[in-house]
Amino acid sequence: MRSVLIRRVFKARGLSSSHVVWSKHLRFLLPMNCASVRHHSSGPGNQPSTPKWTQHSLNGYSKRKIEEATKETTKSKSWVKAYIALGSNLGDRIDWIEKACKHMNSSPEIKLIKTSSLWETDPMYVVDQDKFINGVCEISTTLEPIELLDTLQHIEVSLGRKKLIDKGPRNIDLDILFHGDSTYNDPRLQIPHPGISEREFVLRPLAEIAPLKPLNPASPWKTVQDSLNSLPVDTPLTTVTPLGRDAEPIRGLKADRKTHVMAIWNMTPDSFSDGGLHSEVSSGNLGRLTALTESTVQHGAHIIDVGGQSTAPKTEQQPTSVEIERVVPVIRSLRTSESFTGLISVDTYRAAVAEAAIEAGADIINDVSAGQLDPEMLKTMARLGKTVILMHMRGNPSTMAQASMQDYSPDGLIPTMAKELLARVAEAEAAGIYRWRIILDPGIGFAKSQSHALEILRRLDELRDWPGLQGLPWLVGTSRKKFIQRITGVSKPDQSQFGTAATVSAAIAGGADIVRVHDVEQMAQVAKMSDAIWRVSQEN
């Protein structure tokens, strides 16, 4: 690279490459007509003449031009796909991994392409230590294997990694699994990584993003998925999805996990469930907010979802500034409240609202459109780095009730939803959202008929287990939906508690990790009872 740069410097100064030669061994410049280079005399009986250097000042060659030449050299290098294993078992394990990913992505010679889920695993080899969080990321890089190793080890050191015991506790661990399709053997590095085939904590996340990758170019018929399938059946691993603050993450594949209850706070004047809270908050009176907060927490809500724009069919859409004015004071009040230590979600499809809410103290972004209604949303989510909820919806609140939006032929409801959700997840990942930061919502009531709502509740487990969606957590929101009123015959939304209870129980039986409800006290009891029935350890 140095020789290329120097040749560009000389070219910029009006010199041709014939003026100089770069000696890789002596590491200095020699004139092309030097006798020691030419290896011939200037004539019979004559001694070779010693050439004179022509002085050329480089003062006019600016730092900017040197940087541009370096960038051009980097561009000329070929980009190679590589896979990096991520691990941590000290401190805030997920935070360490995310910091390492940001460090990698900040390098001009590394591009982070996609990430696996994060998996919680028991320690291997040295077993007397805490559980690990493990994952894999796919990158594109111009670095050669040893250069990449040096870069990753520099990141580890910059994050405070101190290797005291081989395979012992560590706050961050970055290993090169593959570098293109090549093999590499060096005292410091072997590629493919020699331990892949025996480590489920590597194979499991790797199979999410590269299932058909051969473990060894010498035997291309044996893939990552084949190796994972050949491992002995052991204690099932679980994915881990952070929620924020000091809250326990969602362990989406843990059989005895508890269901999170999300309370709905609609700060819109047309809301049928806020009991006049909107009018008091809009007038600056936050007294009732404090009492409601205490009641919500006492009755069992783990998350409060604050929204300032109705998504009911044919509802008038308010300006972004109005939505921000509705949600930000509430979020700020919640975050500063001594009685509330839970999580705050903002229910919005607008990037500007999401950003204002996160700045005010929100932990989660809940977007009913999965980034489809604001082109800036997915990029904003990625930059903010918070956990996001991506809901399945077609069209927008004005069009989602149309017959064409509710037509799931020819493949049927569940396969079509799965295909469309896979596309939403892929778009989120392409925007830079980590897979372990994604929660899905089937969107009951959004471009869905009554029969669709019931089918989703019956077949939620199929969606959870769909290839490409496995391991992702799910939120289900059925509270006070119109299909419940129609089936039970009640005339008002707040009379549908019993019908809602049945749907909440069905959602938990199908694997929902979060239920979004209006009537917190009653539905929290339903969730507890449903957990007792269906959320049982596999050892029991």
C-alpha positions in Angstrom: 0.0 0.0 0.0 2.9 2.4 0.8 4.4 1.9 -2.7 1.1 2.7 -4.3 0.7 5.8 -2.2 4.3 7.0 -3.0 3.8 6.5 -6.7 0.7 8.6 -6.5 2.6 11.3 -4.6 5.3 11.4 -7.3 2.6 11.4 -10.0 1.0 14.4 -8.4 4.4 16.2 -8.4 4.8 15.6 -12.1 7.1 12.6 -11.9 6.7 9.4 -13.8 7.2 6.0 -12.2 10.4 5.7 -14.2 12.1 8.2 -11.9 12.1 6.0 -8.8 11.9 2.4 -7.7 10.7 1.2 -4.3 12.9 -1.3 -2.5 10.7 -3.5 -0.3 13.7 -4.8 1.5 15.8 -1.6 1.9 12.6 0.5 2.4 14.0 3.6 0.7 13.8 5.2 -2.8 16.5 4.6 -5.4 16.8 6.4 -8.7 16.0 4.3 -11.7 19.4 5.0 -13.4 21.4 4.1 -10.3 24.3 1.8 -11.2 23.3 -0.6 -8.4 20.0 -0.9 -10.0 20.9 -1.0 -13.7 23.6 -3.6 -13.2 25.5 -2.5 -16.3 28.4 -0.1 -17.0 28.0 3.0 -19.1 30.6 1.7 -21.6 33.7 -0.4 -22.0 36.3 0.6 -19.4 34.1 3.4 -18.0 33.0 3.5 -14.4 29.3 4.0 -13.9 28.4 7.6 -13.2 26.7 8.5 -10.0 23.4 10.2 -10.8 22.2 13.3 -9.1 18.9 13.6 -7.4 16.6 16.4 -8.6 15.2 18.1 -5.5 11.4 18.2 -5.4 9.6 19.8 -2.5 6.5 18.0 -1.2 5.3 21.1 0.7 2.6 21.7 -1.9 1.2 18.2 -1.6 -1.4 18.7 1.0 -2.6 16.4 3.7 -6.0 16.3 2.0 -4.4 15.0 -1.2 -2.6 12.3 0.8 -5.8 11.2 2.4 -7.5 11.1 -0.9 -4.8 8.9 -2.3 -5.2 6.6 0.7 -8.9 6.4 0.2 -8.4 5.6 -3.5 -6.1 2.8 -2.6 -8.6 1.4 -0.1 -11.3 1.6 -2.8 -9.1 -0.4 -5.1 -8.9 -3.2 -2.6 -11.4 -6.0 -3.0 -14.1 -6.4 -0.3 -14.3 -9.9 1.2 -17.2 -11.3 3.2 -16.2 -12.5 6.7 -17.9 -13.8 9.8 -17.0 -12.7 13.3 -18.1 -14.4 16.6 -19.2 -12.2 19.4 -19.1 -13.1 23.1 -19.3 -11.6 26.6 -20.0 -12.9 30.1 -19.0 -9.9 32.3 -21.0 -6.8 33.2 -23.6 -5.6 30.7 -23.0 -8.3 28.2 -25.2 -7.0 25.4 -23.8 -3.5 25.8 -20.2 -4.7 25.4 -21.2 -6.6 22.2 -23.0 -3.6 20.8 -20.0 -1.3 21.5 -17.7 -3.8 19.7 -20.1 -3.8 16.7 -20.0 0.0 16.6 -16.2 0.0 16.7 -16.1 -2.4 13.8 -18.6 -0.4 11.8 -16.7 2.8 12.4 -13.6 1.5 10.5 -13.4 2.6 6.9 -12.2 -0.9 6.1 -15.1 -2.8 7.7 -18.8 -2.7 6.9 -21.2 -4.4 9.2 -23.8 -6.3 7.0 -26.0 -8.2 9.4 -26.2 -9.8 12.8 -27.6 -12.9 14.3 -29.8 -13.1 17.3 -27.9 -13.1 20.6 -28.0 -16.5 22.4 -27.5 -17.1 26.2 -25.2 -20.1 26.7 -23.6 -22.0 29.5 -19.8 -21.6 29.7 -17.7 -24.3 27.9 -14.2 -25.6 28.8 -13.9 -23.4 31.9 -17.3 -24.0 33.5 -16.9 -22.1 36.8 -18.0 -18.7 35.4 -21.1 -16.8 34.4 -23.3 -17.5 31.4 -22.2 -16.1 28.1 -24.1 -14.0 25.5 -23.0 -15.1 22.0 -23.7 -14.0 18.5 -22.3 -13.7 15.0 -22.0 -10.8 12.6 -21.4 -10.8 8.9 -19.0 -8.1 7.7 -17.4 -7.0 4.5 -13.8 -6.0 4.8 -10.7 -5.0 2.8 -8.4 -6.2 5.5 -6.3 -9.3 5.1 -6.8 -12.0 7.8 -3.9 -10.9 10.1 -4.8 -7.2 9.6 -8.4 -8.0 10.6 -7.2 -9.9 13.6 -5.1 -6.9 14.7 -8.1 -4.6 14.3 -10.4 -6.9 16.4 -7.8 -7.3 19.1 -7.3 -3.5 19.2 -11.1 -3.2 19.7 -11.0 -5.7 22.5 -8.1 -3.8 24.3 -9.9 -0.5 23.8 -12.9 -1.9 25.5 -10.8 -3.0 28.5 -10.4 -6.7 27.7 -7.8 -8.4 29.9 -7.1 -12.0 29.2 -6.2 -13.6 32.5 -7.4 -17.2 32.0 -7.6 -18.9 28.6 -11.3 -19.4 27.8 -12.1 -17.7 31.1 -14.3 -14.7 31.9 -14.2 -11.8 29.5 -16.1 -8.6 28.8 -15.7 -8.9 25.1 -14.4 -11.7 22.7 -14.1 -11.3 19.0 -13.1 -14.3 16.8 -12.7 -14.6 13.1 -14.7 -17.6 11.9 -14.4 -17.2 8.1 -12.6 -14.9 5.8 -14.1 -15.3 2.3 -13.8 -18.9 1.2 -10.1 -19.2 1.9 -8.1 -21.1 4.5 -5.4 -19.5 6.6 -2.8 -21.0 8.9 -0.6 -18.9 11.1 0.7 -19.2 14.7 -1.7 -16.5 15.6 -4.7 -17.4 13.5 -6.5 -20.3 11.9 -9.3 -19.9 9.4 -11.9 -21.5 9.4 -11.8 -21.3 13.1 -10.9 -24.8 14.4 -13.5 -24.9 17.2 -16.7 -24.1 15.1 -17.9 -27.7 14.6 -18.1 -28.5 18.4 -19.5 -25.2 19.6 -23.3 -24.9 19.6 -22.9 -21.3 20.9 -21.2 -20.5 17.6 -23.1 -22.7 15.2 -26.6 -21.6 16.5 -26.2 -17.9 15.6 -24.1 -18.7 12.6 -26.9 -20.9 11.2 -29.2 -17.9 11.3 -27.3 -15.8 8.8 -25.2 -18.4 6.9 -26.8 -21.8 7.2 -25.4 -23.1 3.9 -21.9 -21.9 4.4 -19.4 -24.9 4.2 -17.3 -25.3 7.4 -14.3 -26.2 5.3 -13.6 -25.5 1.6 -12.1 -29.0 1.4 -15.5 -30.6 2.2 -18.1 -28.1 0.7 -20.9 -30.6 1.1 -20.9 -30.2 4.9 -22.6 -26.9 5.9 -23.1 -24.9 9.1 -26.6 -26.3 9.4 -25.4 -29.9 8.9 -22.9 -29.4 11.7 -25.5 -27.9 14.0 -27.9 -30.8 13.3 -25.2 -33.3 14.1 -24.5 -32.0 17.6 -26.0 -34.0 20.5 -29.3 -32.7 21.9 -28.5 -30.8 25.1 -30.2 -28.1 27.2 -32.0 -25.8 24.7 -30.4 -22.4 24.1 -32.5 -19.3 24.1 -32.3 -16.0 22.3 -32.0 -12.8 24.4 -33.7 -9.5 23.5 -32.8 -6.5 25.6 -35.6 -4.2 26.6 -33.7 -1.3 28.2 -32.5 0.1 31.5 -31.9 -2.6 34.1 -34.8 -4.8 32.9 -34.4 -8.5 32.4 -34.2 -9.2 28.7 -36.8 -11.4 26.9 -35.6 -15.0 26.7 -37.9 -15.9 23.8 -37.2 -19.6 23.7 -37.1 -20.3 27.4 -40.1 -22.5 28.2 -40.9 -21.0 31.6 -40.4 -17.3 30.7 -42.9 -14.9 32.1 -45.2 -12.7 30.0 -44.6 -9.0 30.0 -47.7 -6.8 30.4 -47.7 -3.5 28.4 -50.2 -0.8 29.4 -51.7 1.3 26.7 -51.7 5.1 27.3 -53.4 6.9 24.3 -52.8 10.6 24.7 -55.3 11.5 22.0 -58.5 13.5 22.5 -60.6 10.9 20.8 -59.3 8.0 22.9 -62.0 5.9 24.5 -59.7 4.6 27.2 -57.7 7.5 28.7 -60.5 8.7 31.0 -59.8 12.4 30.2 -56.1 12.1 30.9 -55.2 13.7 27.5 -57.1 16.9 28.4 -55.4 17.3 31.7 -51.9 16.6 30.3 -52.4 19.0 27.5 -53.4 21.7 30.0 -50.2 21.1 31.9 -51.8 19.3 34.8 -49.8 16.1 35.4 -51.2 15.3 38.9 -53.4 12.5 37.7 -50.5 11.1 35.7 -48.6 10.3 38.9 -51.6 8.5 40.4 -52.1 6.5 37.2 -48.5 5.6 37.1 -48.5 4.2 40.6 -51.7 2.3 39.8 -50.4 0.9 36.6 -47.2 -0.4 38.2 -49.0 -1.8 41.3 -51.4 -3.8 39.0 -48.6 -5.5 37.2 -47.6 -3.6 34.0 -43.9 -3.9 33.1 -44.1 -1.5 30.2 -46.1 1.7 29.4 -46.8 2.3 25.7 -47.4 6.1 25.1 -49.1 7.1 21.8 -50.1 10.5 20.5 -51.7 9.6 17.1 -54.6 7.3 16.6 -54.2 4.6 14.0 -57.9 3.6 13.9 -59.3 3.4 10.3 -60.1 6.8 8.7 -58.7 8.8 11.6 -57.3 12.2 10.7 -53.6 12.3 10.9 -52.1 15.1 13.1 -49.0 17.1 12.3 -45.8 15.7 13.7 -45.4 18.7 16.1 -48.8 17.9 17.7 -47.9 14.2 18.2 -44.7 15.3 19.9 -46.5 17.7 22.2 -48.8 14.9 23.2 -46.2 12.2 24.1 -43.0 13.9 25.2 -44.4 15.5 28.5 -45.8 12.2 29.5 -42.6 10.3 28.8 -40.5 12.9 30.6 -42.8 12.8 33.6 -42.7 9.0 33.7 -38.9 8.9 33.4 -38.5 11.4 36.3 -41.1 9.7 38.5 -39.8 8.1 41.6 -42.7 5.6 41.5 -41.9 4.3 38.1 -38.8 2.3 37.3 -40.2 0.3 34.4 -39.9 0.6 30.7 -41.4 3.2 28.4 -42.4 2.5 24.8 -43.5 5.2 22.3 -46.2 4.2 19.8 -45.4 6.1 16.6 -44.6 5.6 12.9 -42.8 8.9 12.6 -39.0 9.1 12.9 -39.1 12.6 14.4 -41.5 11.6 17.1 -39.4 8.5 17.9 -36.3 10.6 18.3 -38.0 13.1 20.5 -39.4 10.3 22.7 -36.1 8.5 23.1 -34.5 11.8 24.0 -37.2 12.3 26.7 -36.5 8.9 28.2 -38.3 6.2 26.2 -36.7 2.8 25.9 -38.6 1.1 23.0 -40.0 2.3 19.6 -43.3 0.6 18.7 -44.0 1.2 15.0 -47.3 -0.1 13.6 -45.9 0.2 10.0 -42.5 -1.4 10.6 -40.9 1.5 8.9 -43.2 1.7 5.9 -44.9 5.0 6.5 -41.8 7.2 7.1 -38.7 6.6 5.0 -36.5 7.9 7.8 -37.8 5.6 10.5 -35.6 2.5 10.0 -32.4 4.6 9.7 -33.4 6.6 12.8 -34.1 3.4 14.7 -30.7 2.0 13.8 -29.0 5.2 14.9 -30.9 5.4 18.2 -29.9 1.8 19.0 -33.1 1.0 21.0 -35.2 -2.1 20.8 -38.0 -1.8 18.2 -41.4 -3.5 17.6 -42.2 -4.1 14.0 -45.9 -4.8 13.3 -47.4 -6.4 10.2 -49.7 -4.1 8.4 -50.7 -3.4 4.8 -51.4 0.0 3.5 -52.0 2.8 6.0 -54.8 3.6 8.6 -56.9 5.1 5.7 -56.6 2.1 3.4 -56.0 -1.0 5.6 -59.7 -1.8 5.8 -60.1 -2.2 2.0 -60.8 -5.6 0.7 -57.7 -5.7 -1.4 -55.6 -5.1 1.7 -57.2 -8.1 3.4 -56.7 -10.5 0.5 -54.0 -13.1 1.5 -54.4 -15.4 -1.5 -53.1 -17.5 -3.0 -50.8 -18.8 -0.2 -53.1 -18.0 2.7 -52.8 -15.8 5.8 -49.9 -17.3 7.8 -47.5 -18.0 4.9 -48.2 -14.6 3.4 -47.7 -12.8 6.7 -44.5 -14.7 7.3 -43.2 -13.7 3.9 -44.0 -10.1 4.5 -42.6 -10.0 8.0 -39.4 -11.6 6.7 -39.1 -8.7 4.2 -39.7 -6.2 7.1 -36.9 -7.8 9.2 -34.5 -7.8 6.2 -35.2 -4.1 5.6 -34.6 -3.3 9.3 -31.3 -5.3 9.2 -30.2 -3.5 6.0 -30.8 -0.2 7.7 -28.4 -1.2 10.5 -30.9 -2.5 13.2 -29.4 -5.4 15.1 -31.5 -8.6 14.9 -31.4 -9.0 18.6 -33.2 -5.6 18.9 -36.3 -6.7 17.0 -39.7 -7.7 18.3 -42.5 -8.7 16.0 -46.3 -8.0 16.2 -48.8 -9.9 13.9 -50.9 -6.7 13.7 -54.3 -8.0 14.7 -56.9 -5.5 13.5 -54.6 -4.0 10.9 -55.5 -5.1 7.4 -57.1 -8.2 9.0 -60.7 -9.4 9.1 -62.4 -11.1 12.1 -61.6 -14.5 10.7 -57.9 -13.4 10.3 -57.7 -12.3 13.9 -59.0 -15.7 15.1 -56.7 -17.6 12.8 -53.6 -15.7 14.0 -54.5 -16.5 17.6 -54.9 -20.2 16.7 -51.7 -20.4 14.7 -49.3 -17.9 16.4 -47.0 -20.8 17.2 -46.5 -21.4 13.5 -45.5 -17.8 12.9 -43.0 -18.0 15.8 -41.5 -21.1 14.3 -41.4 -19.9 10.7 -37.9 -20.3 9.2 -36.2 -16.9 9.5 -38.4 -15.7 12.3 -37.4 -18.3 14.9 -36.1 -16.8 18.1 -37.7 -13.4 17.7 -40.0 -12.3 20.5 -43.7 -11.4 19.8 -46.1 -8.8 21.0 -49.8 -9.4 20.6 -52.4 -6.6 21.0 -56.0 -7.7 21.0 -57.4 -5.4 23.8 -60.8 -4.0 23.1 -60.6 -4.8 19.4 -63.9 -4.6 17.4 -63.9 -8.3 16.5 -64.2 -9.1 20.3 -67.3 -6.8 20.5 -68.9 -8.4 17.5 -68.4 -12.0 18.8 -69.4 -11.3 22.4 -72.2 -8.9 21.6 -71.1 -6.1 23.8 -71.8 -2.5 22.6 -68.9 -0.6 24.1 -65.1 -1.2 24.0 -64.7 -1.1 27.8 -67.3 -3.9 28.2 -65.1 -6.4 26.3 -62.9 -7.4 29.3 -63.9 -11.0 29.3 -63.5 -11.4 25.5 -60.1 -9.7 25.7 -59.1 -12.0 28.5 -59.7 -15.0 26.3 -57.6 -13.6 23.5 -54.8 -12.7 25.9 -54.8 -16.3 27.2 -54.8 -17.6 23.7 -51.9 -15.3 22.7 -49.8 -16.5 25.7 -50.6 -20.2 24.8 -49.3 -19.4 21.3 -46.0 -18.0 22.6 -46.5 -14.2 22.9 -43.9 -12.5 25.0 -45.7 -9.2 25.5 -49.4 -8.6 25.7 -50.6 -5.0 25.1 -53.7 -4.1 27.1 -55.9 -1.4 28.4 -57.3 -3.1 31.5 -54.0 -3.7 33.3 -55.3 -5.1 36.6 -57.5 -7.7 35.1 -55.2 -8.7 32.2 -52.1 -9.0 34.4 -54.1 -11.6 36.4 -55.0 -13.4 33.2 -51.3 -13.4 32.1 -50.2 -14.8 35.5 -52.8 -17.6 35.2 -51.9 -18.3 31.6 -48.2 -18.5 32.5 -48.9 -21.0 35.2 -50.7 -23.2 32.7 -48.5 -22.9 29.7 -45.1 -21.5 30.7 -43.6 -24.5 32.4 -40.0 -25.6 32.4 -39.4 -28.6 30.1 -37.9 -30.4 33.1 -41.3 -30.5 34.8 
